[in-house]
């Protein structure tokens, strides 16, 4: 038997916390439901030892005062659970507000609750806060109008979980190569800035000439130590210039075009954008959002401007009655397989389901390509690190071993 900590709400929306001894979490949920409570969070006691205040500190440190997707996901899960259990919207919002650990999140939820109690629709109350993206607001609006708000929120939970899982996997896959690259850079800088000058001073005292490889490495060391500030200034200016360039619509479009054309990387980025777009559009259509509005919302959340412009052409085609697949095919931006699958979805009347299948397919494809690339990249980085450090070390050893042979 294990100890489980739970948070639940009663029929009035009051939050109840405590611990229950059970074999698994499902038994805890069943016991809470038998007591007339609505389970909100159930977890092993060890997982919850930190408590709400500690979790708030951790989350606050992670987002540094800004609310992230993790907080949005938790709120949506809790709200969907309460609404699905039959609790009214205002009571559900009140309960979720009480459960909020992040001070800024609590303030936002209180504002949303006051807006709903003041006569606003739930979607309009959410739209006043930037943490809720257009996709979120439009799905909630469709759920309100169609009378299936709890279902719309559950679809949002699924959407946010999948997006978060993909980001987590990509970040996890890139962590080790980034650590290797940072280690390589730090090792080279340490050798060139702190170690090699000692050898240079030694040969100067001996009044000996060094072999050519050692002189080249020493020259690089001297330039790095004397003009490091020039490199830093150029890097800062380049970064600021890049930021200023991509801040303009034309500059952002050029940069997005370049990203899609980079060998290897461009293909992966294109598939990631297509997966995100298909999931967004499919989720919106499945939740009852009209096609034109769904396309406008999807275009607003697409990260790449090349694809966003192509989606704008699709929106024009849909207004003219051309459907979705034909304008997508004419754009030349979307993969052929995705266009064909979407065309099949239009023909069978299951466009929303097919869009979600497209998203699932390209999510898996992206994960597989990234994992394969990382498997090849890791040994290459290790080899490059070894060669770079080896060149410096061998050059110095050649200089040391040739001391007795070199002329005065």
C-alpha positions as CSV (number, residue, x, y, z in Angstrom):
1,X,0.0,0.0,0.0
2,X,1.2,3.5,-0.9
3,X,0.3,6.9,0.4
4,X,-1.3,9.2,-2.1
5,X,-1.9,12.9,-1.7
6,X,-5.0,14.3,-3.4
7,X,-6.8,17.6,-4.2
8,X,-10.5,17.4,-4.8
9,X,-13.5,19.6,-4.9
10,X,-17.0,19.1,-3.4
11,X,-20.3,19.9,-5.0
12,X,-20.0,23.6,-3.9
13,X,-16.5,23.9,-5.4
14,X,-14.7,23.9,-2.1
15,X,-11.2,22.5,-2.3
16,X,-10.4,19.5,-0.1
17,X,-6.8,18.1,0.4
18,X,-5.5,15.1,2.2
19,X,-3.8,11.7,1.9
20,X,-5.2,8.2,1.2
21,X,-3.6,4.8,1.4
22,X,-4.2,2.7,-1.6
23,X,-2.6,0.3,-4.1
24,X,-2.8,2.7,-7.1
25,X,-4.0,6.1,-8.0
26,X,-7.2,4.7,-9.7
27,X,-8.4,3.4,-6.3
28,X,-7.9,6.9,-4.8
29,X,-10.0,8.4,-7.6
30,X,-12.7,5.8,-7.0
31,X,-12.8,6.4,-3.3
32,X,-13.0,10.2,-3.7
33,X,-15.9,9.8,-6.2
34,X,-17.7,7.5,-3.7
35,X,-17.4,10.3,-1.2
36,X,-19.0,12.7,-3.6
37,X,-15.8,14.6,-4.4
38,X,-14.4,15.6,-7.7
39,X,-10.7,14.5,-8.0
40,X,-8.5,17.2,-9.4
41,X,-4.9,16.0,-8.6
42,X,-3.8,12.7,-7.3
43,X,-0.1,11.8,-6.9
44,X,2.2,9.7,-4.7
45,X,3.1,11.3,-1.5
46,X,6.8,11.5,-2.4
47,X,5.9,13.4,-5.5
48,X,4.0,16.1,-3.6
49,X,6.3,16.6,-0.5
50,X,7.5,19.9,-1.8
51,X,4.0,21.4,-1.2
52,X,2.3,24.2,-3.0
53,X,4.7,26.9,-1.8
54,X,7.8,25.0,-2.9
55,X,6.1,24.2,-6.3
56,X,5.3,27.9,-6.7
57,X,8.9,28.9,-6.1
58,X,10.1,26.3,-8.6
59,X,7.6,27.4,-11.2
60,X,8.2,31.0,-10.6
61,X,12.0,30.5,-11.0
62,X,11.4,28.6,-14.2
63,X,9.3,31.2,-15.9
64,X,10.9,34.2,-14.1
65,X,7.6,36.0,-13.5
66,X,6.0,35.0,-16.8
67,X,3.4,32.3,-17.2
68,X,4.4,29.4,-19.4
69,X,2.6,26.6,-21.2
70,X,2.9,24.3,-18.2
71,X,0.8,26.5,-16.1
72,X,-1.8,26.9,-18.9
73,X,-1.9,23.1,-19.3
74,X,-2.5,22.5,-15.5
75,X,-5.3,25.1,-15.4
76,X,-7.0,23.6,-18.5
77,X,-6.8,20.1,-17.0
78,X,-8.3,21.2,-13.7
79,X,-11.1,23.2,-15.4
80,X,-12.0,20.4,-17.8
81,X,-12.2,18.0,-14.9
82,X,-14.5,20.2,-12.9
83,X,-16.8,21.1,-15.8
84,X,-16.9,17.5,-16.9
85,X,-18.1,16.5,-13.4
86,X,-21.0,18.9,-13.7
87,X,-19.8,21.9,-11.7
88,X,-21.0,25.3,-13.0
89,X,-18.4,27.5,-14.8
90,X,-18.2,30.1,-12.1
91,X,-17.7,27.6,-9.3
92,X,-15.1,25.8,-11.4
93,X,-13.2,29.0,-12.1
94,X,-13.4,29.8,-8.4
95,X,-11.9,26.4,-7.5
96,X,-9.2,26.6,-10.1
97,X,-8.3,30.1,-8.8
98,X,-7.9,28.7,-5.3
99,X,-5.6,26.0,-6.6
100,X,-3.4,28.3,-8.5
101,X,0.2,28.4,-7.1
102,X,1.6,31.2,-9.2
103,X,0.6,34.7,-8.0
104,X,0.3,36.1,-11.5
105,X,-1.8,33.1,-12.6
106,X,-4.1,33.6,-9.6
107,X,-4.6,37.3,-10.5
108,X,-5.4,36.4,-14.1
109,X,-7.9,33.7,-13.1
110,X,-9.6,36.1,-10.6
111,X,-10.0,38.6,-13.4
112,X,-11.5,36.0,-15.7
113,X,-13.9,34.9,-12.9
114,X,-15.0,38.5,-12.3
115,X,-15.5,39.0,-16.0
116,X,-17.7,35.9,-16.2
117,X,-19.7,36.9,-13.1
118,X,-20.0,40.4,-14.7
119,X,-21.8,39.0,-17.7
120,X,-19.0,38.4,-20.2
121,X,-18.7,35.2,-22.1
122,X,-15.9,32.9,-20.9
123,X,-14.1,33.3,-24.2
124,X,-14.2,37.1,-24.0
125,X,-12.9,37.0,-20.5
126,X,-10.0,34.9,-21.6
127,X,-9.3,37.0,-24.6
128,X,-8.4,39.9,-22.3
129,X,-5.2,38.1,-21.2
130,X,-2.2,37.2,-23.4
131,X,-1.5,33.9,-21.7
132,X,-4.5,32.5,-23.6
133,X,-3.6,32.3,-27.3
134,X,-6.1,32.8,-30.1
135,X,-6.4,29.0,-30.6
136,X,-7.4,28.6,-26.9
137,X,-9.9,31.5,-27.0
138,X,-11.5,30.3,-30.3
139,X,-11.9,26.7,-29.1
140,X,-13.5,27.9,-25.9
141,X,-15.8,30.2,-27.8
142,X,-16.9,27.3,-30.1
143,X,-17.4,25.1,-27.0
144,X,-19.6,27.7,-25.4
145,X,-21.7,28.2,-28.4
146,X,-22.1,24.5,-29.1
147,X,-22.7,23.5,-25.4
148,X,-19.7,21.3,-25.2
149,X,-17.2,23.5,-23.3
150,X,-15.8,20.6,-21.2
151,X,-15.1,18.6,-24.4
152,X,-13.4,21.6,-26.0
153,X,-11.2,22.0,-22.9
154,X,-10.3,18.3,-23.0
155,X,-9.2,18.7,-26.6
156,X,-7.2,21.7,-25.6
157,X,-5.5,19.6,-22.9
158,X,-4.6,16.9,-25.5
159,X,-3.3,19.6,-27.9
160,X,-1.2,21.3,-25.2
161,X,0.2,17.9,-23.9
162,X,1.3,16.8,-27.4
163,X,2.9,20.2,-28.1
164,X,4.7,20.1,-24.7
165,X,5.8,16.5,-25.2
166,X,7.3,17.4,-28.6
167,X,9.2,20.4,-27.2
168,X,10.5,18.3,-24.3
169,X,11.7,15.6,-26.6
170,X,13.5,18.0,-29.0
171,X,15.1,19.9,-26.1
172,X,16.2,16.6,-24.5
173,X,17.7,15.4,-27.8
174,X,19.6,18.6,-28.3
175,X,20.9,18.9,-24.7
176,X,23.9,16.5,-25.1
177,X,25.2,18.0,-28.4
178,X,25.0,21.5,-26.9
179,X,26.9,20.4,-23.8
180,X,29.6,18.8,-26.0
181,X,29.9,21.9,-28.1
182,X,30.1,24.1,-25.0
183,X,32.8,21.8,-23.6
184,X,34.8,22.0,-26.8
185,X,34.7,25.8,-26.9
186,X,35.6,26.1,-23.2
187,X,38.5,23.6,-23.6
188,X,40.0,25.5,-26.6
189,X,39.6,28.9,-25.0
190,X,41.3,27.6,-21.8
191,X,44.2,26.2,-23.8
192,X,44.7,29.2,-26.0
193,X,44.3,31.9,-23.3
194,X,45.8,30.3,-20.2
195,X,48.0,27.4,-21.2
196,X,49.8,28.4,-24.4
197,X,51.1,31.8,-23.1
198,X,53.2,29.9,-20.6
199,X,54.9,27.9,-23.4
200,X,55.4,31.2,-25.4
201,X,57.2,32.7,-22.4
202,X,59.3,29.6,-22.0
203,X,60.5,29.7,-25.6
204,X,61.1,33.5,-25.4
205,X,63.4,32.9,-22.4
206,X,65.3,30.2,-24.3
207,X,65.5,32.4,-27.3
208,X,64.4,29.5,-29.5
209,X,62.3,29.5,-32.6
210,X,59.3,27.2,-32.6
211,X,58.1,24.9,-35.4
212,X,55.6,26.3,-37.8
213,X,52.5,24.5,-36.3
214,X,53.4,25.8,-32.9
215,X,53.9,29.3,-34.2
216,X,50.5,29.2,-35.9
217,X,48.7,28.1,-32.7
218,X,50.6,30.7,-30.7
219,X,49.6,33.3,-33.2
220,X,45.9,32.4,-32.7
221,X,46.4,32.5,-29.0
222,X,48.0,36.0,-29.2
223,X,45.3,37.3,-31.4
224,X,42.6,35.9,-29.1
225,X,44.1,37.4,-26.0
226,X,44.9,40.8,-27.5
227,X,41.7,41.3,-29.6
228,X,39.0,39.3,-27.7
229,X,37.0,42.4,-27.3
230,X,36.9,42.9,-31.0
231,X,35.3,39.5,-31.5
232,X,32.9,40.1,-28.6
233,X,31.9,43.5,-30.1
234,X,31.4,42.0,-33.5
235,X,29.3,39.2,-32.0
236,X,27.1,41.7,-30.1
237,X,26.7,43.9,-33.1
238,X,25.9,41.0,-35.3
239,X,23.3,39.7,-32.9
240,X,21.7,43.1,-32.5
241,X,21.7,43.6,-36.3
242,X,20.1,40.2,-36.8
243,X,17.4,41.0,-34.2
244,X,16.7,44.3,-35.8
245,X,16.5,42.7,-39.2
246,X,14.1,39.9,-38.2
247,X,11.9,42.4,-36.4
248,X,10.8,43.7,-39.8
249,X,8.2,41.7,-41.8
250,X,10.6,41.6,-44.8
251,X,13.6,40.5,-42.7
252,X,11.5,37.9,-40.9
253,X,10.3,36.5,-44.2
254,X,13.9,36.3,-45.6
255,X,15.1,34.5,-42.4
256,X,12.3,32.0,-42.5
257,X,13.0,31.3,-46.2
258,X,16.7,30.7,-45.3
259,X,15.7,28.3,-42.5
260,X,13.6,26.2,-44.8
261,X,16.4,26.0,-47.4
262,X,19.2,24.8,-45.0
263,X,20.2,21.3,-45.9
264,X,18.8,18.7,-43.5
265,X,17.5,21.3,-41.0
266,X,15.1,22.9,-43.4
267,X,13.2,19.6,-44.0
268,X,12.8,19.0,-40.2
269,X,11.6,22.5,-39.6
270,X,9.1,22.3,-42.4
271,X,7.7,19.0,-41.0
272,X,7.5,20.5,-37.5
273,X,5.6,23.5,-38.8
274,X,3.3,21.3,-40.8
275,X,2.6,19.0,-37.8
276,X,1.8,22.1,-35.6
277,X,-0.4,23.6,-38.3
278,X,-2.3,20.4,-38.9
279,X,-2.9,19.8,-35.2
280,X,-4.0,23.3,-34.7
281,X,-6.4,23.4,-37.7
282,X,-7.7,19.9,-37.0
283,X,-8.4,20.6,-33.3
284,X,-10.2,23.9,-34.2
285,X,-12.4,22.2,-36.8
286,X,-13.1,19.3,-34.6
287,X,-14.2,21.7,-31.9
288,X,-16.8,23.4,-34.2
289,X,-14.8,26.5,-35.2
290,X,-15.8,27.5,-38.8
291,X,-13.2,26.8,-41.5
292,X,-12.4,30.4,-42.3
293,X,-12.0,31.4,-38.6
294,X,-9.9,28.2,-38.0
295,X,-7.6,29.2,-40.9
296,X,-7.2,32.7,-39.6
297,X,-6.4,31.4,-36.1
298,X,-4.0,28.8,-37.4
299,X,-2.2,31.5,-39.5
300,X,-1.8,33.6,-36.4
301,X,-0.1,30.8,-34.5
302,X,2.2,29.5,-37.3
303,X,5.8,30.4,-36.5
304,X,7.2,30.5,-40.0
305,X,6.1,33.4,-42.2
306,X,6.6,31.5,-45.5
307,X,4.0,28.9,-44.3
308,X,1.8,31.6,-42.9
309,X,1.7,33.4,-46.2
310,X,0.9,30.1,-48.0
311,X,-1.9,29.6,-45.5
312,X,-3.2,33.0,-46.4
313,X,-3.5,31.9,-50.0
314,X,-5.3,28.8,-48.8
315,X,-7.8,31.0,-46.9
316,X,-8.5,33.0,-50.1
317,X,-9.0,29.7,-52.0
318,X,-11.4,28.4,-49.4
319,X,-13.4,31.6,-49.6
320,X,-13.7,31.1,-53.3
321,X,-14.8,27.5,-52.8
322,X,-11.6,25.8,-53.9
323,X,-11.3,23.7,-50.7
324,X,-8.1,23.2,-48.7
325,X,-6.0,20.6,-50.5
326,X,-5.8,22.3,-53.9
327,X,-4.5,25.7,-52.6
328,X,-2.1,23.8,-50.4
329,X,-0.8,21.9,-53.4
330,X,-0.4,25.1,-55.4
331,X,1.6,26.8,-52.7
332,X,4.5,24.4,-53.0
333,X,5.3,24.7,-49.4
334,X,3.6,21.7,-47.9
335,X,4.8,18.1,-48.4
336,X,3.0,16.1,-51.0
337,X,2.0,13.4,-48.6
338,X,0.3,15.9,-46.3
339,X,-1.6,17.5,-49.2
340,X,-2.8,14.1,-50.4
341,X,-3.9,13.0,-46.9
342,X,-5.8,16.3,-46.5
343,X,-7.4,15.8,-49.9
344,X,-8.6,12.4,-48.8
345,X,-10.0,13.9,-45.6
346,X,-12.0,16.5,-47.7
347,X,-13.4,13.8,-50.0
348,X,-14.5,11.6,-47.1
349,X,-15.9,14.4,-45.0
350,X,-13.4,13.7,-42.2
351,X,-11.0,16.6,-42.7
352,X,-10.6,17.2,-38.9
353,X,-9.6,13.5,-38.2
354,X,-7.2,13.5,-41.2
355,X,-5.5,16.7,-40.1
356,X,-4.9,15.2,-36.7
357,X,-3.5,12.0,-38.4
358,X,-1.2,14.2,-40.5
359,X,0.0,15.9,-37.3
360,X,0.6,12.5,-35.6
361,X,2.5,11.2,-38.6
362,X,4.8,14.2,-38.9
363,X,5.3,14.4,-35.1
364,X,6.6,10.8,-35.2
365,X,8.7,11.5,-38.3
366,X,10.3,14.6,-36.8
367,X,11.2,12.7,-33.6
368,X,12.7,9.9,-35.7
369,X,14.8,12.3,-37.8
370,X,16.0,14.3,-34.8
371,X,17.0,11.1,-32.9
372,X,18.8,9.8,-36.0
373,X,20.6,13.1,-36.5
374,X,21.7,13.2,-32.9
375,X,23.1,9.7,-33.1
376,X,25.3,10.8,-36.0
377,X,26.1,14.2,-34.5
378,X,27.4,13.0,-31.2
379,X,30.4,11.0,-32.5
380,X,31.1,13.8,-35.0
381,X,31.3,16.3,-32.2
382,X,33.5,14.1,-30.1
383,X,35.8,13.6,-33.0
384,X,36.0,17.3,-33.7
385,X,36.6,18.0,-30.0
386,X,39.4,15.4,-30.0
387,X,41.0,16.8,-33.2
388,X,40.8,20.4,-32.1
389,X,42.4,19.8,-28.7
390,X,44.8,17.3,-30.2
391,X,46.1,19.8,-32.7
392,X,46.9,22.3,-30.0
393,X,48.6,19.7,-27.7
394,X,50.6,18.0,-30.5
395,X,51.8,21.4,-31.7
396,X,53.1,22.2,-28.2
397,X,54.7,18.7,-27.9
398,X,56.5,19.2,-31.2
399,X,57.9,22.5,-29.9
400,X,59.1,20.9,-26.7
401,X,60.7,17.8,-28.4
402,X,62.5,20.0,-30.9
403,X,64.1,22.3,-28.3
404,X,67.5,20.6,-28.6
405,X,67.4,20.4,-32.4
406,X,66.4,24.0,-33.2
407,X,69.2,26.6,-33.9
408,X,69.9,29.4,-31.5
